Amino acid sequence: MREALWGEWTKAWTGRAWAVLTSIAVFMSLLTSFGYASEGDKKIGTGQTDIAAITDDVVRSWMMTFLFASLFGALLVTREYTSGSVSRSVLLTGRSRLFTAKLLVGTAVGALSGLLAVLLAAVSSWVTLAGYDRSPEWTSETSLIALGVFACNVLAAPWGVFIGWIIRHQIGAVGALMALTLLLDPALQRLIPDLAKYLLTIAMSSVYRDVHTDLLSPEIALLVIAGWLSAAGFAAHRLFRSRDIT
């Protein structure tokens, strides 16, 4: 198993996928951070908010990194189908060990993504607010938000890995993850909020402590996410074991 893990870890950093996804995630999160700082500065002037709330918003803006953690997880699987190397990987490693190795490596990369997101969230809270001659106010709520951002990255990565095994097509898996995260789930949240809060992406909003009032508690949200991951993992493993490799 050690050789399988090392092989998948090496594959994870081969090519430019990780650098491209990380760069986009950082750019989008930083851009949003500046937006929150700018809008917050105006609201402070009118007495609508305080510096602690702005700090929370800036740190929370780094939650979007979890989308790119899931995309990386999907690419970790699907690019082997695209290149045709999945058959060789199965022959060398075996289906069960390959499945487990990709899951563990994908989750580890998600943890690294989460650590980077939390670090940059803390830095951006100082950088963005410094432009308005203000300093961030880091409270216990801010720490919980940062912890939630980290957790969402860790949880999103295996979700992406499972979607990759289920769809087995690079464009299809990436498109499905982006559509669910950016289009379908948010649309359902507006249309049927009482049911949409049980969707995986919306449940993650509870984990990073979004400001919506119609969300699950973080504890229940984690159970819901565990249910989604269990179902996706079961389906992915069963399909991988029963379908032809190519």
KOLVEX-204510 format. One line per field, with one value per residue: y, z, x of N, C-alpha, C, O in turn; residue number from 1; residue in one letter. Coordinates in steps of 0.05 Angstrom, whole numbers. Each point is the difference from the previous one (the first is absolute). Example, Ala and Ser with C-alpha at 12.3 -4.5 7.8 and 13.67 -1.06 7.14 Angstrom:
<nodes>
ny = -114; 21
nz = 156; -27
nx = 264; -28
cay = 24; 24
caz = 0; 1
cax = -18; 16
cy = 24; 22
cz = 0; 14
cx = 18; -15
oy = 0; 22
oz = 13; 4
ox = 21; 10
i = 1; 2
aa = A; S
</nodes>
This chain:
<nodes>
ny = -24; -23; -43; -29; -12; -32; -43; -18; -18; -40; -37; -12; -20; -37; 17; 11; -44; -27; -7; -31; -44; -18; -10; -37; -40; -10; -16; -42; -33; -7; -24; -44; -21; -4; -37; -40; -10; -15; -42; -32; 1; -21; -45; -10; 4; -39; -15; -3; 23; -43; 23; 5; 33; 40; 10; 11; 43; 30; 2; 24; 41; -4; 18; 42; 11; 11; 42; 34; 11; 25; 45; 23; 11; 36; 41; 8; 13; 38; 21; -18; 21; 38; -4; -6; 36; 15; 1; 34; 37; -2; 10; 44; 21; 1; -30; -41; -29; -22; -35; -40; -26; -20; -39; -37; -23; -27; -40; -32; -21; -34; -39; -25; -27; -40; -33; -24; -33; -38; -30; -25; -37; -34; -29; -33; -33; -25; -37; -36; -25; -30; -30; -26; -13; -38; -2; -33; -13; -8; -10; 2; 39; 35; 3; 19; 45; 22; 3; 35; 40; 7; 12; 44; 25; 6; 30; 41; 5; -7; 39; 29; -7; 14; 44; 10; -10; 33; 39; 4; 33; -2; -7; -43; -21; 5; -21; -43; -11; 1; -36; -37; -2; -8; -43; -39; -12; 19; -24; -37; 13; 9; -34; -23; 42; 0; 9; 41; 11; -18; 39; -29; 6; -17; -43; -5; 4; -40; -27; 12; -29; -30; 32; -32; 21; 3; 16; -30; -29; 29; 7; 30; 43; 7; 9; 42; 31; 0; 25; 45; 17; 4; 34; 41; 6; 8; 40; 33; -1; 16; 44; 21; -4; 32; 41; 4; -26; -28
nz = 0; 24; -11; 21; 43; 8; -5; 33; 33; -8; 4; 44; 7; -10; -18; -34; -5; 13; -32; -31; 8; 3; -38; -22; 12; -12; -41; -10; 12; -26; -38; 4; 0; -39; -22; 12; -17; -42; -13; 6; -32; -38; -2; -10; -43; -17; 9; -42; 4; 1; 28; 38; 2; 10; 43; 26; -3; 25; 44; 14; 0; 41; 12; -16; 37; 27; -12; 16; 40; 0; -5; 36; 31; -10; 10; 44; 2; 5; 31; 39; 18; 24; 40; 24; 25; -14; -45; -21; -4; -33; -42; -7; -12; -41; -12; 16; -16; -38; 2; 15; -30; -30; 13; 2; -37; -18; 21; -14; -39; 4; 12; -32; -23; 20; -4; -38; -4; 22; -19; -35; 16; 16; -29; -18; 32; -1; -24; 4; 36; -10; -27; 34; -10; -24; 41; -17; -9; 16; -24; 38; 2; 15; 45; 21; 1; 29; 42; 6; 9; 41; 33; -2; 19; 45; 16; -1; 30; 44; 20; 11; 40; 36; 11; 24; 44; 24; 10; 33; 16; -25; -44; -14; 1; -33; -39; 1; -4; -41; -26; 8; -14; -43; -11; -11; 10; -25; -38; 2; -2; -43; -24; 4; 11; -3; -43; -16; 31; -25; -19; -31; -42; -10; -12; -43; -24; 0; -34; -41; 14; -29; -31; -30; -11; -45; 32; -25; 29; 22; 40; 4; 7; 41; 29; 2; 22; 44; 13; 4; 37; 36; 3; 12; 44; 23; 0; 26; 45; 14; 2; 36; 36; -1; 11; -41; -5; -34
nx = 16; 31; 6; -29; 8; 31; -13; -25; 25; 18; -25; -2; 40; -23; 37; -27; -8; 34; 31; -8; 1; 41; 21; -13; 17; 42; 8; -12; 28; 36; -7; -3; 40; 21; -13; 17; 40; 2; -11; 32; 31; -13; 6; 43; 11; -13; 42; 15; 37; 13; 27; -23; -32; 17; 10; -35; -15; 22; -7; -35; 16; 18; -39; 4; 21; -35; -12; 24; -17; -38; 5; 15; -30; -25; 17; -7; -43; -23; 24; -15; -36; 7; 19; -38; 6; -40; -1; 19; -25; -30; 13; 5; -38; -17; -30; 0; 30; -11; -28; 15; 20; -24; -18; 24; 8; -31; -5; 27; -11; -29; 19; 19; -27; -10; 30; 1; -31; 8; 27; -14; -19; 27; 19; -24; 0; 37; 6; -27; 7; 32; -19; -13; 43; 0; -19; 25; -42; 42; -36; -24; -22; 23; 5; -34; 1; 26; -17; -27; 20; 16; -28; -9; 31; 0; -29; 17; 33; -7; -12; 33; 19; -22; 4; 37; -1; -18; 21; 30; -23; 37; -3; 1; 39; 30; -6; 13; 43; 18; -6; 25; 43; 9; -5; 19; 42; 33; 9; 26; 43; 12; 16; 39; -10; -45; -10; -10; -31; -33; -7; 14; -14; -40; -1; 12; -38; -22; 12; -14; -32; -18; 2; 11; -38; 3; 27; 23; -18; 26; -21; -33; 13; 15; -33; -15; 25; -5; -35; 3; 20; -26; -30; 14; 5; -38; -21; 17; -8; -40; -6; 17; -27; -32; 13; -20; 36; -1
cay = 24; 24; 6; 12; 27; 17; 4; 19; 26; 11; 7; 24; 24; -1; 18; 27; 2; 11; 28; 16; 0; 16; 28; 10; 1; 22; 25; 5; 6; 26; 20; 2; 12; 29; 9; 2; 22; 26; 4; 3; 26; 19; -5; 10; 29; 5; -13; -25; -24; 6; -12; -29; -12; 2; -20; -26; -2; -4; -27; -18; 1; -21; -25; -9; -18; -29; -9; -8; -25; -21; -3; -15; -28; -12; -3; -21; -25; 0; 4; -27; -9; 16; -9; -28; -14; -12; -30; -6; 5; -22; -24; 2; 6; -13; 19; 10; 16; 24; 16; 11; 18; 25; 13; 11; 22; 22; 13; 13; 25; 18; 11; 20; 23; 14; 14; 24; 18; 12; 18; 24; 15; 17; 21; 18; 18; 22; 14; 14; 21; 20; 20; 19; 9; -15; -26; -20; -8; -29; -10; -29; -6; -1; -25; -22; 3; -10; -29; -10; 1; -22; -24; -3; -8; -28; -16; 3; -16; -27; 3; 2; -26; -18; 8; -9; -29; -5; 11; -10; 18; 24; 23; -5; 2; 29; 14; -8; 13; 29; 5; -5; 19; 28; 5; -15; 2; 27; 5; -14; 14; 22; -10; -17; 1; -20; -25; 4; 1; -27; -5; 0; 27; 18; -9; 11; 28; 0; -7; 24; 20; 21; 18; -7; -9; -24; -22; -20; 5; -12; -28; -15; 2; -19; -26; 0; -3; -27; -17; 3; -13; -29; -9; 3; -19; -27; -1; 1; -25; -21; 3; -5; -29; -16; 9; -3; 21; 21
caz = 0; 1; -27; -14; 9; -10; -28; -4; 10; -22; -22; 7; -5; -27; -17; 11; 9; 28; 0; -13; 18; 23; -8; -4; 26; 15; -13; 5; 29; 7; -12; 17; 25; -4; -3; 27; 15; -11; 8; 29; 8; -4; 20; 26; 0; 5; 24; -6; 7; 16; -11; 5; -21; -26; 2; -5; -28; -15; 4; -12; -30; -9; -1; -28; -6; 1; -27; -15; 12; -11; -28; -1; 6; -24; -20; 8; -10; -29; -20; -8; -22; -24; -11; -5; 18; 23; -1; 11; 29; 12; -1; 18; 27; 8; 1; 27; 9; -16; 9; 26; -2; -12; 20; 21; -11; -6; 25; 10; -15; 10; 26; -7; -11; 22; 15; -16; 0; 26; 2; -17; 11; 21; -12; -15; 18; 6; -24; -12; 18; 3; -21; 10; 26; 21; 7; 4; 27; -2; 23; 0; -24; -23; 1; -8; -29; -12; 3; -19; -27; -1; -1; -26; -19; 5; -8; -29; -17; -6; -17; -28; -7; -5; -25; -22; -5; -10; -28; -15; -23; 12; -4; 13; 29; 6; -5; 20; 25; -2; -3; 26; 20; -8; -13; 9; 29; 7; -11; 17; 26; -2; -7; 21; 21; 21; -9; -11; 21; 3; -21; 10; -2; 19; 27; 6; 9; 29; 12; 1; 15; -17; 15; -5; 24; -5; -3; 22; 19; -10; 7; -18; -27; -2; -4; -27; -18; 3; -15; -29; -6; 2; -23; -23; 2; -5; -29; -15; 3; -12; -29; -8; 2; -18; -28; -14; 8; -20
cax = -16; 17; 8; -23; -3; 21; -5; -22; 9; 17; -18; -15; 15; 10; -15; -6; -27; -1; 9; -21; -23; 7; 2; -27; -14; 12; -8; -28; -4; 12; -17; -24; 8; 2; -28; -12; 14; -9; -28; -1; 9; -22; -21; 9; -5; -28; -8; -15; 16; 24; 25; -1; -16; 15; 21; -13; -7; 25; 9; -19; 2; 19; -14; -3; 22; -9; -8; 24; 9; -16; 8; 26; -6; -11; 21; 19; -11; -8; 21; 10; -17; 5; 26; 0; 19; -14; 3; 27; 0; -15; 17; 23; -8; -25; -22; -6; 22; 0; -23; 7; 23; -9; -17; 17; 17; -18; -7; 24; 3; -21; 10; 19; -16; -13; 20; 7; -22; -1; 24; -4; -23; 10; 17; -17; -16; 17; 7; -23; -10; 21; -4; -20; 11; -13; 12; -21; -6; -3; -15; -4; -17; 19; 14; -19; -3; 25; 0; -20; 12; 18; -15; -14; 21; 6; -23; -6; 19; -10; -24; 9; 11; -23; -13; 18; -3; -27; -3; 23; 6; 12; -17; -26; 3; 4; -25; -20; 7; -4; -29; -13; 9; -5; -26; -24; -5; -10; -27; -19; -1; -19; -27; -10; 21; -3; 12; 27; 20; 10; 19; 27; 13; -14; 8; 27; -3; -3; 26; 16; -15; -11; -19; -28; -14; -14; 20; 2; 22; 24; 2; -18; 11; 22; -13; -11; 23; 9; -19; 6; 25; -4; -15; 16; 22; -11; -6; 25; 15; -14; 3; 27; 4; -17; 1; 25; 18; 1
cy = 25; 8; 13; 29; 19; 6; 20; 28; 14; 9; 26; 26; 0; 18; 27; 3; 13; 29; 18; 3; 17; 29; 13; 3; 24; 26; 7; 7; 27; 22; 4; 13; 30; 12; 3; 23; 27; 6; 3; 27; 21; -4; 9; 30; 8; -14; -26; -25; 8; -16; -30; -15; 0; -21; -28; -4; -5; -28; -20; -1; -21; -27; -11; -18; -29; -10; -10; -25; -24; -5; -15; -29; -15; -4; -22; -27; 1; 3; -27; -13; 15; -9; -30; -16; -14; -31; -8; 3; -23; -25; 0; 1; -17; 21; 12; 18; 27; 19; 14; 20; 28; 15; 13; 23; 24; 15; 15; 27; 20; 13; 22; 25; 15; 16; 25; 21; 16; 20; 25; 16; 19; 23; 21; 18; 24; 18; 17; 23; 22; 22; 21; 9; -13; -26; -20; -5; -30; -11; -30; -9; -1; -26; -24; 1; -12; -30; -13; 0; -23; -27; -5; -8; -30; -18; 1; -17; -28; 0; 1; -27; -19; 7; -8; -29; -6; 8; -10; 16; 27; 24; -4; 3; 29; 16; -6; 14; 30; 6; -3; 23; 29; 6; -14; 3; 28; 6; -14; 12; 23; -10; -16; -2; -21; -27; 3; 0; -27; -8; 3; 28; 19; -8; 11; 30; 1; -4; 25; 24; 24; 15; -6; -11; -27; -24; -19; 10; -13; -30; -18; 1; -20; -28; -3; -4; -28; -20; 2; -14; -30; -12; 1; -20; -28; -4; -1; -27; -23; 1; -6; -30; -16; 8; -8; 24; 23; 6
cz = 0; -28; -16; 9; -11; -30; -5; 9; -22; -23; 6; -7; -27; -18; 14; 12; 28; 1; -12; 19; 25; -6; -4; 27; 17; -12; 6; 29; 8; -11; 17; 27; -2; -3; 27; 16; -9; 8; 30; 10; -4; 21; 28; 2; 6; 24; -4; 9; 17; -12; 4; -21; -27; 0; -6; -29; -17; 2; -13; -30; -11; -1; -29; -8; 0; -27; -15; 13; -11; -30; -2; 6; -24; -21; 7; -10; -31; -20; -8; -21; -25; -13; -7; 19; 23; -1; 11; 30; 14; 0; 20; 30; 10; 5; 28; 11; -15; 9; 27; -1; -11; 20; 22; -10; -6; 26; 12; -15; 9; 27; -5; -11; 22; 17; -14; 1; 27; 4; -16; 9; 22; -11; -14; 18; 8; -25; -11; 18; 4; -21; 9; 28; 24; 5; 6; 30; 0; 26; 0; -24; -25; -1; -9; -31; -14; 2; -19; -28; -4; -3; -27; -21; 3; -10; -29; -17; -5; -16; -29; -10; -7; -26; -24; -6; -12; -30; -19; -25; 11; -3; 14; 30; 9; -4; 20; 26; 0; -2; 27; 20; -7; -10; 14; 30; 8; -10; 17; 27; -1; -4; 23; 23; 21; -8; -9; 21; 6; -23; 10; 0; 20; 29; 7; 8; 30; 13; 1; 10; -17; 16; -6; 26; -4; -5; 24; 20; -10; 6; -18; -28; -5; -4; -28; -20; 1; -15; -30; -8; 1; -24; -26; 0; -6; -30; -16; 1; -14; -31; -9; 1; -21; -30; -12; 6; -20; -11
cx = 17; 9; -23; -4; 21; -4; -22; 8; 17; -17; -15; 14; 12; -18; -6; -27; -2; 7; -22; -24; 6; 1; -28; -14; 10; -9; -29; -6; 11; -17; -25; 7; 2; -28; -13; 12; -10; -29; -3; 9; -22; -22; 9; -5; -28; -11; -16; 15; 24; 24; 1; -16; 14; 22; -12; -6; 25; 11; -19; 2; 19; -13; -1; 24; -8; -9; 25; 13; -16; 8; 27; -4; -11; 21; 20; -9; -3; 22; 14; -18; 5; 26; 1; 18; -13; 3; 26; 0; -15; 16; 23; -9; -24; -22; -4; 22; 2; -22; 7; 22; -8; -18; 17; 17; -17; -8; 23; 5; -22; 8; 21; -13; -13; 20; 9; -22; -2; 23; -5; -24; 9; 17; -17; -16; 17; 5; -23; -9; 21; -3; -20; 8; -15; 15; -22; -4; -7; -13; -2; -18; 18; 15; -17; -4; 25; 1; -20; 10; 20; -15; -13; 20; 5; -23; -6; 19; -10; -26; 8; 11; -22; -14; 17; -3; -28; -3; 21; 7; 8; -19; -27; 1; 4; -25; -21; 5; -5; -30; -14; 7; -9; -28; -23; -6; -8; -28; -21; -2; -19; -28; -13; 20; -2; 12; 29; 21; 12; 18; 28; 12; -13; 7; 27; -2; -3; 27; 18; -16; -9; -22; -29; -13; -14; 18; -2; 20; 25; 2; -18; 11; 22; -11; -12; 23; 11; -18; 5; 26; -2; -14; 17; 23; -9; -5; 26; 15; -14; 2; 28; 7; -15; 2; 27; 18; -1; -28
oy = 21; 24; 19; 17; 22; 22; 17; 19; 24; 21; 16; 20; 18; -1; 5; 22; 17; 16; 21; 22; 16; 17; 22; 20; 15; 19; 22; 18; 14; 21; 23; 15; 14; 22; 20; 13; 18; 22; 17; 11; 18; 19; 8; 10; 21; 1; -9; -21; 24; -17; -15; -21; -19; -13; -16; -22; -16; -13; -19; -20; -7; -20; -24; -12; -17; -24; -20; -15; -21; -23; -17; -17; -23; -21; -12; -17; -17; -8; -2; -15; -12; -2; -9; -24; -13; -12; -20; -16; -8; -15; -20; -10; -8; 22; 24; 21; 21; 24; 24; 20; 20; 25; 23; 20; 23; 25; 21; 20; 24; 23; 21; 23; 25; 22; 22; 24; 24; 22; 22; 24; 23; 23; 24; 23; 22; 24; 24; 21; 23; 23; 21; 10; 12; -9; 8; 4; -8; 1; -13; -22; -17; -12; -18; -21; -15; -14; -21; -19; -13; -16; -22; -16; -15; -21; -19; -9; -9; -18; -13; -7; -15; -18; -8; -7; -18; -15; -6; -9; 12; 13; 18; 11; 9; 16; 18; 11; 12; 20; 16; 10; 15; 22; 12; 8; 2; 14; 12; -1; 5; 12; 4; -20; -9; -15; -17; -5; -3; -22; 16; 8; 16; 17; 6; 10; 20; 11; 4; 23; 23; -9; 13; -15; -12; -17; 7; 17; -20; -15; -21; -20; -11; -16; -21; -16; -12; -19; -21; -13; -14; -20; -18; -11; -15; -20; -16; -10; -17; -20; -13; -10; -21; -17; -4; 22; 23; 17
oz = -11; -6; -16; -17; -8; -10; -18; -12; -4; -12; -18; -6; -7; 2; 21; 7; 5; 15; 10; 4; 8; 15; 9; 5; 12; 15; 7; 6; 15; 13; 5; 11; 17; 10; 5; 14; 16; 10; 9; 19; 17; 10; 15; 21; 10; 6; 18; 1; 6; -18; -17; -10; -15; -21; -14; -11; -19; -19; -12; -12; -24; -6; -4; -21; -12; -6; -13; -14; -5; -9; -18; -12; -5; -14; -18; -6; -14; -22; -21; -17; -22; -25; -14; -5; 16; 21; 15; 14; 22; 20; 11; 17; 23; 7; 3; 12; 12; 3; 4; 13; 10; 2; 8; 14; 6; 0; 12; 13; 1; 5; 13; 7; 0; 9; 12; 2; 0; 10; 10; -4; 2; 9; 3; -8; 4; 2; -6; -10; 6; 4; -13; 16; 20; -17; 10; 16; -8; 21; -18; -10; -17; -21; -13; -12; -19; -19; -11; -16; -21; -17; -10; -18; -20; -11; -12; -21; -23; -16; -17; -23; -20; -15; -21; -23; -16; -16; -23; -17; 16; 20; 12; 12; 19; 17; 8; 13; 19; 11; 7; 14; 18; 1; 10; 7; 16; 14; 6; 12; 20; 10; 7; 4; 10; 17; 4; -6; 14; -1; 19; 20; 13; 17; 23; 14; 12; 22; 20; -3; 7; 20; 12; 15; 20; -17; 21; -5; -15; -16; -9; -15; -21; -15; -12; -19; -20; -12; -14; -21; -17; -11; -16; -21; -13; -12; -19; -20; -13; -13; -21; -17; -8; -17; 14; 5; 9; -17
ox = -7; 0; 4; -6; -6; 5; 3; -9; -1; 5; -5; -13; 16; -24; 10; -8; -16; -12; -5; -10; -17; -10; -5; -14; -16; -8; -6; -15; -13; -3; -9; -16; -10; -5; -14; -14; -5; -6; -16; -11; -3; -11; -17; -7; -6; -24; -13; -12; 3; -4; 11; 9; -3; 4; 12; 5; -1; 7; 9; -7; -1; 13; -2; -1; 13; 2; -2; 13; 12; 0; 3; 12; 7; 1; 11; 17; 9; -2; 12; 10; -1; 1; 18; 4; 13; 2; 2; 12; 9; 1; 6; 15; -1; 5; -1; -5; 6; 5; -4; 0; 8; 2; -4; 3; 8; -1; -3; 7; 5; -6; -1; 7; -1; -7; 3; 6; -4; -4; 5; 0; -9; -3; 4; -7; -11; 0; 3; -7; -7; 7; -2; -17; -6; 15; -21; 18; -22; 11; 10; 4; -4; 4; 9; -3; -3; 9; 5; -5; 0; 7; -1; -7; 3; 4; -11; -9; 0; -5; -12; -4; 1; -8; -11; -1; -2; -11; -5; 14; -15; -6; -11; -18; -13; -8; -15; -18; -11; -9; -17; -18; -7; -9; -18; -22; -19; -15; -21; -22; -14; -19; -23; 13; 20; 9; 16; 24; 21; 11; 5; 12; 14; 3; 6; 17; 9; 5; 14; 8; 5; -9; -17; 13; -7; -5; -11; 17; -2; 11; 9; -2; 2; 12; 3; -3; 7; 9; 0; 1; 12; 8; 0; 7; 15; 8; 2; 10; 13; 4; 3; 15; 9; -5; 20; -10; 0; -4
i = 1; 2; 3; 4; 5; 6; 7; 8; 9; 10; 11; 12; 13; 14; 15; 16; 17; 18; 19; 20; 21; 22; 23; 24; 25; 26; 27; 28; 29; 30; 31; 32; 33; 34; 35; 36; 37; 38; 39; 40; 41; 42; 43; 44; 45; 46; 47; 48; 49; 50; 51; 52; 53; 54; 55; 56; 57; 58; 59; 60; 61; 62; 63; 64; 65; 66; 67; 68; 69; 70; 71; 72; 73; 74; 75; 76; 77; 78; 79; 80; 81; 82; 83; 84; 85; 86; 87; 88; 89; 90; 91; 92; 93; 94; 95; 96; 97; 98; 99; 100; 101; 102; 103; 104; 105; 106; 107; 108; 109; 110; 111; 112; 113; 114; 115; 116; 117; 118; 119; 120; 121; 122; 123; 124; 125; 126; 127; 128; 129; 130; 131; 132; 133; 134; 135; 136; 137; 138; 139; 140; 141; 142; 143; 144; 145; 146; 147; 148; 149; 150; 151; 152; 153; 154; 155; 156; 157; 158; 159; 160; 161; 162; 163; 164; 165; 166; 167; 168; 169; 170; 171; 172; 173; 174; 175; 176; 177; 178; 179; 180; 181; 182; 183; 184; 185; 186; 187; 188; 189; 190; 191; 192; 193; 194; 195; 196; 197; 198; 199; 200; 201; 202; 203; 204; 205; 206; 207; 208; 209; 210; 211; 212; 213; 214; 215; 216; 217; 218; 219; 220; 221; 222; 223; 224; 225; 226; 227; 228; 229; 230; 231; 232; 233; 234; 235; 236; 237; 238; 239; 240; 241; 242; 243; 244; 245; 246
aa = M; R; E; A; L; W; G; E; W; T; K; A; W; T; G; R; A; W; A; V; L; T; S; I; A; V; F; M; S; L; L; T; S; F; G; Y; A; S; E; G; D; K; K; I; G; T; G; Q; T; D; I; A; A; I; T; D; D; V; V; R; S; W; M; M; T; F; L; F; A; S; L; F; G; A; L; L; V; T; R; E; Y; T; S; G; S; V; S; R; S; V; L; L; T; G; R; S; R; L; F; T; A; K; L; L; V; G; T; A; V; G; A; L; S; G; L; L; A; V; L; L; A; A; V; S; S; W; V; T; L; A; G; Y; D; R; S; P; E; W; T; S; E; T; S; L; I; A; L; G; V; F; A; C; N; V; L; A; A; P; W; G; V; F; I; G; W; I; I; R; H; Q; I; G; A; V; G; A; L; M; A; L; T; L; L; L; D; P; A; L; Q; R; L; I; P; D; L; A; K; Y; L; L; T; I; A; M; S; S; V; Y; R; D; V; H; T; D; L; L; S; P; E; I; A; L; L; V; I; A; G; W; L; S; A; A; G; F; A; A; H; R; L; F; R; S; R; D; I; T
</nodes>
